[in-house]
Amino acid sequence: MSRLSRYVSRVVLSATLIVLLLLTGLDLVFTFLAELEELKQNYQAPQALWYSLLSLPWRLCDMMPVASLIGGIVGLGLLANHSELTVMRAAGVSVWRIVAWVLQPIMLLVILSVAMTEYVVPRCQQLAEMNKAQALGHHYNQDELTGYWQKQDNTFVHIRQANIKGQLRDISFYQLNTQGQLVQTQVAAQAYYLGQQRWQLQSISQAQFAANGSATQQHLTNSIWRSELTPDFLALVTVSPEYLPPSRLYQYAHYLEGQGLAASSYFLEFWKKILAPLAAMSMVFVACSFIFGPLRSVTMGLRIILGILTGLGFRYLQDFSGYASLIYQFSPLIAASVPIIISMCWGIVALRRVK
């Protein structure tokens, strides 16, 4: 890396970090003010502040594309105001080379944010929700789940209590035929996970229903229940998709899809996290088009305002396409890709017109 490329990357990185700090600071204030409306019992201002601080990693990762856009505009704008970009162009440095220099620090931040979504965000958000629930006097145990329903082929399963250690209590099975009629029920007092997608049911009461309405009952000491449901998946049920790490999102979404259950929201969040580097790259192209394109002669303040509006437009388009995919049942990958493709095409076309 040349000295010139390091200089450009350092300026852009510094500007992006400052923008990210300002955005997260404002978001922290608004989050804290919103939490103050829920003060009750032991959940007071210090607990609300702690909850807001624990939520910061997720919010920081969520606003990374917008921070990349504004940071790129500010960093390149500073170089343009001091005529440094003009000197670089006069020395034969191409626009695309400068864009590559800008991308280097942005991609570094994006990679760090992706790592945070995998390892930091889930733990921080889980701790935040647990502390808040306990302060409000609600029962919350991150290792337990109650009242869980599951569909497996033509059988509906209700689990009254489960924990991530692989122990179930009061499991009820309702098996239907192809006409939707109840043909068999099973109630197991408890179950233990044996590994390899196998559960051992114990103290089973079983009833089979004939077509004429008669029923036959029997009791079993134990039996094996094969299911893709694992203790790891039970730990994901009560967590919102946006807080789950990408690796777990993909696995759990495929599990839900295999059971014939709605998995679109999980696939949508997975693709949004996976495509985050491309989203940041598209924002860098847009930022560079602001500096080298038609807006190169306007003031820094106007560039920043337009950058903020563009970033908000990107976020709103992302949200709109995501909700539309959930309602109209089209591919979550398309929903996550459309805003990125539009932004990237806009930036590339504008940069290609630069002389």
C-alpha positions as CSV (number, residue, x, y, z in Angstrom):
1,M,0.0,0.0,0.0
2,S,1.5,3.4,-1.0
3,R,1.8,6.4,1.3
4,L,-1.0,8.2,-0.7
5,S,-3.4,5.3,-0.3
6,R,-2.7,5.0,3.4
7,Y,-3.3,8.7,3.8
8,V,-6.7,8.6,2.0
9,S,-7.7,5.5,3.9
10,R,-6.7,7.1,7.2
11,V,-8.8,10.2,6.5
12,V,-11.9,8.2,5.5
13,L,-11.5,5.9,8.5
14,S,-11.2,8.8,10.9
15,A,-14.3,10.5,9.4
16,T,-16.3,7.2,9.5
17,L,-15.4,6.5,13.1
18,I,-16.4,10.0,14.1
19,V,-19.7,9.7,12.2
20,L,-20.3,6.3,13.8
21,L,-19.6,7.7,17.2
22,L,-22.1,10.6,16.7
23,L,-24.8,8.3,15.3
24,T,-24.5,5.8,18.1
25,G,-24.4,8.6,20.7
26,L,-27.6,10.0,19.3
27,D,-29.2,6.6,19.2
28,L,-28.2,5.9,22.7
29,V,-29.9,9.1,23.9
30,F,-33.1,8.3,22.1
31,T,-33.1,4.7,23.2
32,F,-32.5,5.7,26.9
33,L,-35.4,8.3,26.7
34,A,-37.7,5.7,25.2
35,E,-36.8,3.2,28.0
36,L,-37.6,5.9,30.7
37,E,-41.3,5.5,29.7
38,E,-41.2,1.9,31.0
39,L,-39.8,2.7,34.5
40,K,-41.5,0.4,37.0
41,Q,-40.6,-1.5,40.2
42,N,-36.8,-2.1,40.1
43,Y,-36.4,-0.9,36.5
44,Q,-35.3,2.7,37.1
45,A,-33.0,5.1,35.2
46,P,-29.7,3.2,36.0
47,Q,-31.2,-0.1,34.7
48,A,-32.6,1.7,31.7
49,L,-29.2,3.1,30.9
50,W,-27.6,-0.3,31.3
51,Y,-30.2,-1.8,28.9
52,S,-29.5,1.0,26.3
53,L,-25.7,0.4,26.6
54,L,-26.1,-3.4,26.1
55,S,-28.2,-2.7,23.0
56,L,-25.5,-0.5,21.4
57,P,-23.6,-3.3,19.6
58,W,-26.7,-4.3,17.6
59,R,-27.5,-0.7,16.8
60,L,-23.9,0.0,15.8
61,C,-23.9,-2.9,13.3
62,D,-27.3,-1.9,12.0
63,M,-26.3,1.6,11.1
64,M,-23.0,0.7,9.5
65,P,-24.1,1.2,5.9
66,V,-25.4,4.7,6.6
67,A,-22.2,5.5,8.6
68,S,-20.2,4.3,5.6
69,L,-22.1,6.7,3.3
70,I,-21.8,9.7,5.5
71,G,-18.2,8.9,6.6
72,G,-17.1,8.6,2.9
73,I,-18.8,11.9,2.1
74,V,-17.1,13.7,5.0
75,G,-13.6,12.1,4.4
76,L,-13.5,12.7,0.7
77,G,-15.1,16.1,1.2
78,L,-12.3,17.2,3.5
79,L,-9.8,16.1,0.8
80,A,-11.7,18.0,-1.8
81,N,-12.0,21.2,0.2
82,H,-8.2,21.2,0.5
83,S,-7.8,20.5,-3.3
84,E,-6.0,17.3,-2.5
85,L,-8.3,15.3,-4.7
86,T,-7.6,17.7,-7.6
87,V,-3.9,17.2,-7.1
88,M,-4.3,13.4,-7.1
89,R,-6.4,13.6,-10.3
90,A,-3.8,15.9,-11.9
91,A,-1.0,13.4,-11.0
92,G,-2.8,10.7,-12.9
93,V,-4.7,8.9,-10.1
94,S,-7.9,7.5,-11.5
95,V,-11.3,7.9,-9.8
96,W,-11.6,4.1,-9.4
97,R,-8.3,3.9,-7.6
98,I,-9.4,6.5,-5.1
99,V,-12.7,4.6,-4.7
100,A,-10.6,1.4,-3.9
101,W,-8.7,3.4,-1.3
102,V,-11.9,4.5,0.3
103,L,-13.3,1.0,0.3
104,Q,-10.4,-0.5,2.3
105,P,-11.1,1.1,5.7
106,I,-14.9,0.7,5.2
107,M,-14.6,-3.0,4.5
108,L,-12.4,-3.4,7.6
109,L,-15.2,-1.8,9.7
110,V,-17.9,-3.9,8.0
111,I,-15.9,-7.2,8.7
112,L,-15.6,-6.2,12.3
113,S,-19.4,-5.5,12.5
114,V,-20.2,-8.9,10.9
115,A,-18.0,-10.5,13.6
116,M,-19.9,-8.6,16.2
117,T,-23.3,-9.8,14.9
118,E,-22.0,-13.4,15.2
119,Y,-20.3,-13.3,18.6
120,V,-21.1,-10.0,20.5
121,V,-24.6,-8.9,19.6
122,P,-26.5,-12.1,20.7
123,R,-24.9,-12.3,24.1
124,C,-25.3,-8.5,24.8
125,Q,-28.9,-8.5,23.7
126,Q,-29.8,-11.6,25.7
127,L,-28.2,-10.1,28.8
128,A,-30.1,-6.9,28.2
129,E,-33.5,-8.6,27.9
130,M,-32.8,-10.8,31.0
131,N,-31.8,-7.9,33.2
132,K,-34.8,-5.8,32.1
133,A,-37.3,-8.7,32.6
134,Q,-35.9,-9.4,36.1
135,A,-36.0,-5.7,37.1
136,L,-39.6,-5.5,35.9
137,G,-40.5,-8.6,38.0
138,H,-41.1,-10.9,35.0
139,H,-40.1,-14.5,35.0
140,Y,-37.2,-14.8,32.5
141,N,-34.8,-17.7,32.2
142,Q,-32.8,-17.8,29.0
143,D,-32.3,-21.5,29.4
144,E,-36.0,-22.4,29.6
145,L,-39.0,-22.3,27.2
146,T,-42.7,-22.9,28.0
147,G,-45.7,-23.5,25.9
148,Y,-43.9,-24.4,22.6
149,W,-45.8,-25.8,19.6
150,Q,-44.1,-27.7,16.8
151,K,-45.4,-29.2,13.5
152,Q,-43.8,-32.4,12.3
153,D,-45.4,-33.8,9.1
154,N,-49.0,-34.5,10.1
155,T,-48.3,-34.4,13.8
156,F,-48.6,-31.4,16.1
157,V,-46.4,-31.3,19.2
158,H,-47.0,-29.2,22.3
159,I,-44.1,-29.0,24.9
160,R,-45.2,-27.4,28.2
161,Q,-41.7,-26.9,29.4
162,A,-38.2,-27.3,27.9
163,N,-34.7,-26.3,28.5
164,I,-31.6,-26.1,26.4
165,K,-29.9,-28.9,28.4
166,G,-32.1,-31.3,26.5
167,Q,-34.9,-31.9,29.0
168,L,-38.6,-31.7,28.2
169,R,-41.7,-31.9,30.4
170,D,-45.3,-32.8,29.5
171,I,-45.0,-33.4,25.7
172,S,-48.3,-33.9,23.8
173,F,-48.5,-35.4,20.3
174,Y,-51.6,-35.0,18.1
175,Q,-51.4,-37.0,14.9
176,L,-53.8,-36.3,12.0
177,N,-54.6,-38.3,8.9
178,T,-54.6,-36.8,5.4
179,Q,-58.3,-35.7,5.9
180,G,-57.3,-33.7,9.0
181,Q,-58.9,-36.1,11.4
182,L,-57.3,-37.0,14.8
183,V,-56.1,-40.6,14.7
184,Q,-53.7,-40.8,17.6
185,T,-52.6,-38.8,20.7
186,Q,-49.5,-39.4,22.9
187,V,-48.7,-37.7,26.2
188,A,-45.2,-38.2,27.6
189,A,-44.3,-37.1,31.1
190,Q,-40.7,-36.2,30.1
191,A,-38.1,-36.6,27.5
192,Y,-34.3,-36.5,27.3
193,Y,-32.1,-35.7,24.3
194,L,-29.9,-38.6,23.3
195,G,-28.1,-36.9,20.4
196,Q,-28.3,-37.4,16.6
197,Q,-31.9,-35.9,16.5
198,R,-33.3,-38.5,18.9
199,W,-35.3,-37.9,22.1
200,Q,-36.2,-40.6,24.6
201,L,-39.8,-40.3,25.8
202,Q,-40.7,-41.7,29.2
203,S,-44.1,-42.5,30.9
204,I,-46.2,-42.4,27.8
205,S,-49.9,-42.6,27.6
206,Q,-51.2,-43.3,24.1
207,A,-54.6,-43.3,22.5
208,Q,-55.6,-44.4,19.0
209,F,-59.0,-43.4,17.5
210,A,-60.8,-45.6,14.9
211,A,-63.0,-44.3,12.1
212,N,-66.1,-45.3,14.1
213,G,-65.1,-43.1,17.1
214,S,-63.8,-45.9,19.3
215,A,-60.5,-45.4,21.1
216,T,-57.8,-47.8,22.3
217,Q,-55.4,-46.8,25.1
218,Q,-52.1,-48.2,26.1
219,H,-49.2,-47.1,28.3
220,L,-45.5,-47.3,27.4
221,T,-42.5,-47.1,29.6
222,N,-40.4,-45.3,27.0
223,S,-39.9,-44.8,23.2
224,I,-37.7,-43.0,20.8
225,W,-38.9,-39.8,19.1
226,R,-36.9,-38.7,16.1
227,S,-37.0,-35.0,15.4
228,E,-34.9,-32.3,13.9
229,L,-35.7,-30.2,17.0
230,T,-32.5,-30.0,19.1
231,P,-31.7,-28.3,22.4
232,D,-29.7,-25.7,20.3
233,F,-32.8,-24.8,18.3
234,L,-34.9,-24.5,21.5
235,A,-32.5,-21.7,22.6
236,L,-33.4,-19.7,19.5
237,V,-37.2,-19.8,19.7
238,T,-37.7,-16.8,22.0
239,V,-35.0,-14.6,20.4
240,S,-36.0,-12.1,17.7
241,P,-34.4,-12.9,14.3
242,E,-32.4,-9.6,14.2
243,Y,-30.5,-10.6,17.3
244,L,-29.5,-14.0,16.2
245,P,-26.0,-14.7,14.7
246,P,-26.0,-15.4,10.9
247,S,-24.8,-19.0,11.3
248,R,-27.7,-19.9,13.7
249,L,-30.2,-17.9,11.5
250,Y,-29.4,-20.1,8.5
251,Q,-29.7,-23.4,10.4
252,Y,-32.9,-22.5,12.2
253,A,-34.6,-21.0,9.1
254,H,-33.9,-24.3,7.2
255,Y,-35.3,-26.2,10.1
256,L,-38.5,-24.2,10.1
257,E,-38.8,-24.5,6.4
258,G,-38.4,-28.3,6.6
259,Q,-41.3,-28.4,9.1
260,G,-43.5,-26.4,6.8
261,L,-43.5,-23.4,9.1
262,A,-43.0,-19.7,8.3
263,A,-39.2,-19.0,8.0
264,S,-39.2,-15.9,5.8
265,S,-38.4,-13.5,8.6
266,Y,-35.4,-15.6,9.5
267,F,-34.1,-15.9,6.0
268,L,-34.6,-12.1,5.5
269,E,-32.5,-11.3,8.5
270,F,-29.9,-13.8,7.4
271,W,-29.5,-12.3,3.9
272,K,-29.4,-8.7,5.3
273,K,-26.5,-9.7,7.6
274,I,-24.7,-11.6,4.9
275,L,-25.1,-8.9,2.3
276,A,-23.9,-6.1,4.8
277,P,-20.5,-5.8,3.1
278,L,-22.2,-5.3,-0.3
279,A,-24.5,-2.7,1.3
280,A,-21.6,-0.8,2.7
281,M,-19.8,-1.0,-0.7
282,S,-22.8,0.4,-2.5
283,M,-22.9,3.3,0.0
284,V,-19.2,4.0,-0.7
285,F,-20.0,4.2,-4.5
286,V,-22.8,6.7,-3.7
287,A,-20.6,8.7,-1.4
288,C,-17.8,8.9,-4.1
289,S,-20.4,9.9,-6.7
290,F,-21.4,12.9,-4.4
291,I,-17.8,14.1,-4.4
292,F,-16.8,13.5,-8.0
293,G,-20.2,13.9,-9.6
294,P,-22.6,16.8,-10.0
295,L,-22.4,17.7,-6.3
296,R,-18.6,18.3,-6.3
297,S,-19.1,22.1,-6.3
298,V,-21.6,22.3,-3.4
299,T,-20.8,22.9,0.3
300,M,-19.8,20.2,2.7
301,G,-23.0,20.9,4.8
302,L,-25.3,20.3,1.8
303,R,-23.4,17.1,0.9
304,I,-23.9,15.8,4.5
305,I,-27.6,16.6,4.4
306,L,-28.0,14.9,1.1
307,G,-26.0,12.0,2.4
308,I,-28.2,11.7,5.4
309,L,-31.4,11.8,3.3
310,T,-29.9,9.2,0.9
311,G,-29.0,6.9,3.9
312,L,-32.5,7.2,5.3
313,G,-33.9,6.4,1.8
314,F,-31.8,3.3,1.7
315,R,-33.0,2.2,5.1
316,Y,-36.6,2.9,4.3
317,L,-36.3,1.0,1.0
318,Q,-34.7,-1.9,2.8
319,D,-37.5,-2.0,5.4
320,F,-40.2,-1.7,2.7
321,S,-38.8,-4.5,0.5
322,G,-38.4,-6.7,3.6
323,Y,-42.0,-6.2,4.8
324,A,-43.2,-6.7,1.2
325,S,-41.4,-10.0,0.9
326,L,-43.1,-11.2,4.1
327,I,-46.5,-10.1,2.9
328,Y,-46.4,-11.2,-0.7
329,Q,-44.2,-14.2,-0.1
330,F,-41.4,-13.6,-2.6
331,S,-37.7,-14.4,-2.0
332,P,-36.1,-12.8,1.0
333,L,-32.8,-12.7,-1.0
334,I,-34.5,-10.5,-3.6
335,A,-35.9,-8.3,-0.9
336,A,-32.5,-7.8,0.7
337,S,-30.7,-7.4,-2.6
338,V,-32.9,-4.8,-4.3
339,P,-31.9,-1.7,-2.3
340,I,-28.2,-2.7,-2.6
341,I,-28.5,-3.2,-6.4
342,I,-30.2,0.1,-6.8
343,S,-27.7,2.0,-4.7
344,M,-24.7,0.3,-6.4
345,C,-26.0,0.9,-9.9
346,W,-26.7,4.6,-9.0
347,G,-23.1,5.0,-7.7
348,I,-21.4,3.1,-10.5
349,V,-23.3,5.0,-13.3
350,A,-22.6,8.4,-11.7
351,L,-18.9,7.5,-11.3
352,R,-18.6,6.3,-14.9
353,R,-19.8,9.8,-16.1
354,V,-16.9,11.5,-14.3
355,K,-14.4,12.9,-16.7
